[in-house]
Amino acid sequence: MIRKALHVIPSVGPRRGGPSVMLRQLAANLAARGVQVDVATTDDNADRVLDVALGRPLRDGQVTYWHFPRQTSFYTVSWPLQAWLAKHIAEFDVVHIHAVFSFATLPAAYWAGRRQVPYIVRPLGTLNTWGMTNRRPWLKKASFHLLESHVIRHAALMHYTSEQERVEAEELGIRTPAVVIPNPVATASTGGDGDAFRQRHAIPAHRPVVLFLSRLDAKKGLDLLLVAFARLRQAHPDAVLVIAGDGPDALVSDLKRTALALGLGAQAVCWTGFIEARDKAAALAAADLFVLPSYSENFGIAVVEAMAAGLPVVITNQVGICHDVHAGGAGIRATSLSAVPMFPAASACAPIPFRRCAMSAVTVVFPTPPFPATITTRAVVQNRRR
C-alpha cells in the first residue's frame, strides 16, 4: 500500500512548460486518492527564479512542496535539495524521479537506494533520439555511460508517457521494467474569451488564426513552422500565426529575423510572449487551428489541451501522441520533418473559410479529454504497487 510518495523534479516553474504542469496535476490527483504527496524541487523558473519560501513546506491544496535554491541554471544544481533528500527520503514508500541529465536525479536515486526506497524514473523525453544527438551529444553520451545508465538500471520502474518515447529510450539498451502511462491533462484551458484575445492583439474576427502554444525551443520546429506558414499565406493571405510562448533571447531574436526574411511581418505573425491560465484559454478559443511541428516530443500536453478545446491539430510524426491523433481523426500528422507536407495537409483540415471545420471529428472521437487525469493517476498508483 502506497501511503507516502515523494516526487523529485528539477523545476515546477511554469516557464519550463509541460513537465511542470503535468507534475502539479499528477501530484494533486494522487493526493485526492488518499496518498500523502510531497514534491522536492528547486526555485528554478527558466531564466529567473520563483518567488517562494525556501527550505520550508508550502501547501498547495493537499500537496506539500519543498523548494530549495538552485546554485546554477545549467544542470539545475541545488546542494540544499541534496541535503534534504539525504535526511528525509527514508520517510517515503516510493520516490518518483522526473528527468534525467539533471542534478536532482542523482541524489534522489542515490539516497533512495541507500535507504532501500524503490524509485521510478520518468525521463521527460530526454532519452529520445533527437535530444541525445542534438543537445550536447558528447556530454550526454559520457554522462549517460557514467551516471544516468546506473540510475536507470537500479530503478524499480521506468515511466514513459508514450509508446514512441519507450521505443526510442530502449534503443539505448535500457532494459529496466517499464510502463507507458500518458500524462494527465486537465481541461482548465477550455472556455476562454477568444474575442477578447483577438481584440487585445488586434486580430480582426474574420482572420483565421493558426496557434503555436509552447516553449520556444530549438526542438519545437519553429524553423519548419515559419517556412510552412509563409507558403500557407500564399493561399490564405488573411491567416495569422500566433506564437504564444517565450524562450532564450538569442533564439527568439533569430526566429523573428527569419520571419521577417520570409515576409512575415507584424500583420502575419503575432508574438505574445509567455502566457498562462486565462490568457492560454483565450488563445485556444481564438484559434482555428493548432500546430506543434516538433523534432522531438515525448508526449504533447499542449496538443491534448488544444483538442480538448475543440481545435483540429497539425503535428509532426515526432510528437509522442501522433498515432493517437491520427487514429482518432482529430488532426493531421505530417509524415516527415519538412515544412513541405505540413500546411498543404492542413489545408484539407482547415480550408476556406477555415472555421473549425474539424470540430465535429474532434468532439466525436474525444467527447471527453483523451488522457483524463483520473485514469492516468489510477495507472500510476497501480504500477507503484508492483
Buried (B, 14 or more C-beta within 10 A) or exposed (E): EBEEBBBBBBBBBBBBBBBBBBBBBBBBBBBBBEBBBBBBBBBBBBEEBBEBEBEEEEEEEBBBBBBBBBBEEEBBBBEBBBEBBBEBBEEBBBBBBBBBBBBBBBBBBBBBBEBEBBBBBBBBBBBBBBBBEBBEEEEBEEBBEEBBBBBBEBBBBBBBBBBBBBEBBBEBEBEBEBBBBBBBBBBBBBEBBBEBBBEEBEBEEEBBBBBBBBBBBBBBBBBBBBBBBBBBBEEBEEBBBBBBBBBBEEBBEBBBEBBBEBEBEEEBBBBBEBBEEBBBBBBBBBBBBBBBBBBBBBBBBBBBBBBBBBBBBBBBBBBBBBBBBBEBBBBBBBEEBEBEBBBBBBBEBBEEEBEBBBEEBBEEBBEEBBBBBEBBBBBBBEBBEE
